[in-house]
Amino acid sequence: MKIIVTKDNIEGGTKAFEIIKKGMEDGDKVLGLATGSSPIPLYDDMCDSDLDFSDMTSINLDEYYGLNPDNDQSYHYFMQKHLFDKKPFKHSYIPNGMAKDIDKEVDRYNDIIAANPIDIQILGIGRNGHIAFNEPGTPFGSLTHKVQLTESTIKANSRFFDNEDEVPRQAICMGIKSIMQSKKIVLLAFGESKQDAVKALVEGPVTEEVPASILQDHPDVTVICDEVAAAKLDPKYRN
């Protein structure tokens, strides 16, 4: 696991962009993408670049269950706003949060991931150590599934909604096993609220109670965090 500590999230986004650019130069064709505040500086750099993604495939981690793609809090909407409107991909896959048959949608998404092995997976991390919407207790062997969001995640995400009652309680999410099959993983973590999660990710035991801890077992992980998020790490990781 490589740890990169940056001044702030803007610099962190640039470091992640450099990894994607190098990957594309080396022939990478499939990017796994995340939503939330952490990857926005990365997407800004991607939009401002001269890179052409029109021959690339993107696969998103998750989507709220029950939100129409046109809803401004859906992850479809987020990705269009922050990336796809300016940098369209050849194929962009996001779970269908309005699917009437959730089991069929789960199978469909697992088939998409299997047919498009992910070269670089972008991740954020939740305050409780979740990756995507894989909450504490999610089996490490999980594939795409419907998840019940925890109260801590609902509360954290309520800042994007008018009030907490509007936050969906369920989501469709790529599983931990699928994430771990990615060739390279880049995890972004910024701010004081991520300090405990970053420490548990890097230094803690590998346990399903901290889903991100499984990344310790991946052969190619880069953790990019700002100085504040890295504050609780052993100094040997912050040099």
N, C-alpha and C positions, 0 to 999 in steps of 0.2 A: 504494500500500500504506500503510495507516494502522497505526501502531505505538502501542499503549497499554501503558505500563509501570505495574504495580500493586504494592502493598506485598507481597501474597502471593496464593496461589491462591484464597483465599476471595473477596477483592476482585475477582480476575480472573473468577471465576465469575459474580459479580454484574454485571460489565460485559457479559459475554456474554449474560446473561439480559435485560439492558436492550435489547440489540440484537434478541433474539428477540421480546420484548414489543412493541417498536416495529414490527417486521416484521409481526406479527399484526395490529396496529392498522391497518397499511397494506394488509392483505388477503393476506398470505402464508399458504399452505395446506400447503406441503410442507417438512418439515425433514429434512435429511440428518444422521444422528447417528453419533457415534463412541463407542468404549469405551475402557477404560484408566483410569488414575487422574486424568488431566487434566480430563475433563469432569464428574467427580463433584460438585464444588461447584456447577456450573451446574445439574445435575439436581436437586440438593438445593433450589436456589432455585426451580426449576420446580415441584417437589413441594409446596413451602411456599407457593406463590403461589395466587391465586384465578383464575388463567388456566384456561380450559376448552379442552382439546385434543381434545375428542370429535368435532370436525369436521375435524381435521387428519390428514395422512398423514405417516408417518415412514419413512425408508429408511436402513437401517444400511449402513455401509461394508463390513463383512466378517464372517466367521465362520470359526472353526477347522474344518478338514476332518477328519471322523472323530469329532467330539464330539457326543453326543446332546444335544438341547436342554435336557434335565433335568440334565445335568452342571453342577456348580456353577462350572466354569471356562468354560463355553460363553458366547458373547456373547448368546444368547437369554436365558440365566439372568441374566446381568449386567443386561440392559435391564429385565427384569421386576423385579428387585430394586431397582434404582436409579431407575426412572422409571415403567414401565407399570403396576405394581401400584397405584400411587397416582394416576397420571395417564394413563389409557388414551387411545389415539388411535383415530380411526375405522378406519384401516388402518395396520398396522405390518409392514414388510417387513424380513426378515433372511435372508441366504443360508442354504440348507438344507445344513448340513455333513454330513448323512447321506445325501445324494442318491446313488443308485446310478449314475446316468448324469450325470457331471459336466458334459458338454457341454450336455445339455438344461437343467441347472440354470443354467449360465452364460447360455444364451439366454433362459431365463425371467427372470432378473434384469435382463438388458439391456432386455428388453421392459417390465418394471416401471418402470425408470428413464426410459425413453423416454415412457411414458404418464403419468408424474408428474414433470414438470420440477421440480428442486429449487430452492426459493427461498432457503433459508439452509443452507449446509453447515457443520457443526461438524467441525473436524479437530484431532487432536493431531499431534505430530511425534516421530519416533524419534530416537535418538541418532545414527544414521547418516543422518538426513535423510529417512527414509521417511515417507510419508503413507498412512494405512490400512496395508495390508500390501504396498504398492508399494515394493519394495526398490530399492536403487541398481541402475541398469541397466534398470529397467522403461521401456519405450518411452512417450514422452509421448502417443502416439496410442492407448494401450491402453484397451479396454473391460473389463467384468467378466471375470475369468480366475482360474484356479487358480494359486497361487504356491507356490514352495518357499521357506520362511523361511530367512533367513541365520542363521549361528551367533550373531551379535551380538544379533539379535532374540530368538532362542530363549533366550539367556542372560538378556536383560533381562526377558523374560516369565516366566522360571522362578521369580521371587519369588512368583508367584501359585499355584504348584503345590508339591506336597510335595518334588519334586526335578526336576532338569532333564530327566531321561529321560521324564517324563510330559508334557512340552510337545509338542503336535502339531508336526509338521514341515511341514505344508501348510495352506493356508487358501484360501477363496474370497473374492475381493476386488474391489470396485468399481475400475474402471480410472481412470487419471489423466485421460484425455479426458472421462470422465463427470463427474469431480469438477470439472473446469474449466468444464463447461457449467452449473454452478450459478450462480444469479443473484448471490448474495453468499456469501462464504466467511469464516468466523471460525476462526482457528487459535489454540489454547491451548498454552502452553509454560511449564512451571514447574520450577524447581530447577536446581542446578549441572550436572546431567548433560545438560541441553539447551542449554548455552551455545554450544557449537560449532555445533550444528545451527541455532540461531536466527541466529547470525552468517552462516552459509552461506546460509540462506534469504533473509535481507534484503540482504546485501552481496555475496554471491558471484556467480560467473557462473551463467547458466541452463544447467544440464547434467543429463543423465539420471543422472549419478553422485550427484546430490543431488536426488532427486525433488521435494522441496518447493520447490526454486528456481523451478520453472515458475510458481508463484503470482505471481512478479514480473510475469508477462504477463497476469494476470487484472485486469479493470477495477474490481473491488470486493472487496478483501481487507482484513480487520482482523486484525492479529496482537496477541494479548493475552498478555503475559508478565510474570512477576514481576521484581523488581529483580535477583534472583540470575541468572535465565536471561538477562536483558538485559545482564549485566555486561561482555560482550566486544563489544557493539555500539559503533559510533562514537557519541560523545556527542550528535551531532545527532539521532540516532534515540531518545535516551532523555530528551528534554526534553518 
